[in-house]
Amino acid sequence: MLDAHLVADRGGFHLDVALRVRAGEVVALLGPNGAGKTTALRALAGLHPLAAGHLTLDGVDLDRPDGRVWVPPERRPVGVVFQDYLLFPHLSARDNVAFGPRRRGADRRAARARADAWLDRVGLAGYARRRPRQLSGGQAQRVALARALAVEPTLLLLDEPLAALDARTRVDTRAELHRHLGAHPGATVLVTHDPLDALVLADRLVIVEGGRVVQEGDAAAVTARPRTDYVARLVGLNLHRGHADGHQVRVGALTLTAVDRVVGEAFVAFPPAAVALHPARPDGSPRNTWPATVAGVQRHGDHLRVELDGPLPVSADVTPAAVAALRLRPGQQVWAAVKAAETRAYPAGG
C-alpha cells in the first residue's frame, strides 16, 4: 500500500498532495497542465526529494525529510512508464526489459528469460531482437510497460502512457493496458490529463489543481457532483456556486430552482443540452430563465455550442436549425431557460 503526503517545491510551484493507494488499486491523478501531476510522479519515483511530508510503501519509508530518510530511485520497488517511454535506443526490446532485473541482481540468462516472458505477456514475443526505432508507437509502449513490470514493482507509475499514440492505436492500447493493470498486484498511479484514460483505466480519480487535491472519488461520484470548473468541463456540465434555501439557489443576482433540496453553500449544475434559447422571455412550465448575450458559436459534435455571457455565464448545446432560426451571432441578446427538473443542486462542503 502507498501512503504519501507529498510536499515539494519546484521553482515557484508548491505541491501539497495526500495520496493513498491500496495494493491492486489503480488511482489516476487528473488535472490541467501545470496542476502538479508530473511533480507528484517525480516525487513518488524519487526523482524529486520531498521538502516535507512522507512517502511510505508497504510500511517502509522511502522519503521522510523530518527523519532524514531518502531512498534513491534505483533502490525503490517502483516501476515507471514515462510519457516518451525512454527506451534505450542501443538495446533490443529483450535487453530493454531485462535491464531492470539485471540492475536488481539477476544474472544475464535469468534476466533475459524474465524479459522474454514479459514480452510474450504483452504480445511481443516475436519482437525481442528489434531496436526501439524498429517498433511502432504502440509496440514501444508495450515494451516500456513490460520493462516497468519486469522488476515486480510494489508501485507502478505511468506518466501519460498513451499521449504519444495516434487515436486509432490509443483505443487498442488502452484496452490492453487495462488488462495488464488489472493483473498487477501492486499499487498503480496513473498521471494523465485525458479524462477518458482516467475513466477507463482507474478505480479512483484524484483531481489536482494548483498543486492541491480539489476532489477525489470513483468515476461515478466525481462526474455526478463536480466541485470545480475544470471537473465540470471534463464531464460536460455548467457549474455555479451559490447559497441554497430549500429548492432555491441564489447565484449572484439570480435565483435558480433545483430539483434537489439543499440548505447553505451549494453547487448547482446542469448540462449544456438542458439550456434552451429563446428570442423573448419564455412562458409555460416552471423554468429558470435569464437574459443573456451570445459570446460565441462553435461546432460541438452534431450540435453547436453557444457560449453565453450575462448574469449566469453558461454553455448551451443547440441544433444548427435552432441557430439558423434564431440567427444567433456574437453580441445578440437572447433568453436562456433551464427546467427545474434538469437543474441539480448539492452541498458545496462535501
Buried (B, 14 or more C-beta within 10 A) or exposed (E): BBBBBBBBBBEEEBBBBBBBBEBBBBBBBBBBEEBBBBBBBBBBBBEBEBBEBBBBBBEEBBBBBEEEBBBEEEEBBBBBBBBEBBBEEEBBBBBBBBBBBBEBEBEEEEBBBBBBEBBEBBEBEEBBEBBBEEBEBBBBBBBBBBBBBBBBBBBBBBBBBBBBBEEEBBBEBBEBBBEBBEEBEBBBBBBBBBBEBBBBBBBBBBBBBBBBBBBBBEBEEBBBBBBBBBBBBBBBBBBBBBBBEEBBBBBEEBBBBBEBEBEEEBBBBBBBEBBBBBEEEBEEEEBBBBEBBBBEBEEBEEBBBBBBBBEBEBBBBBEEEBBEEBEBEEEBEBBBBBBBEBBBBBBBEE
